[in-house]
């Protein structure tokens, strides 16, 4: 697989991220490293958002808060589009915070 394909796959589930990370480790260019960092941050953001929403919904019985989790799906789609267009553009809301994080990726 080429780096563009691996960049796209990195946004699709944690397994996709692992496949992209280990497959592209040796031939990683700046595009792949950038999208691996962004998608890893999105994965962490999704887990934290899910935990917070579950706590809020159990405390307040406001189950419509679950619709806020769609934010993660929208960010994932935006990331896939950016990777498909081979653009190193940060994700909205969380992307700027993630650009200099996760140095173990590259």
ABEGO torsion letter per residue (X at the ends): XBAAAAAAAAABEAAAAAAAAAAAAAABBAAAAAAAAAAAAAAAAAAAAAAAAAAAAAAAGBAAAAAAAAAAAAAAAAAAAAAAAGBBBBBBGAAAAAAABGAAAX
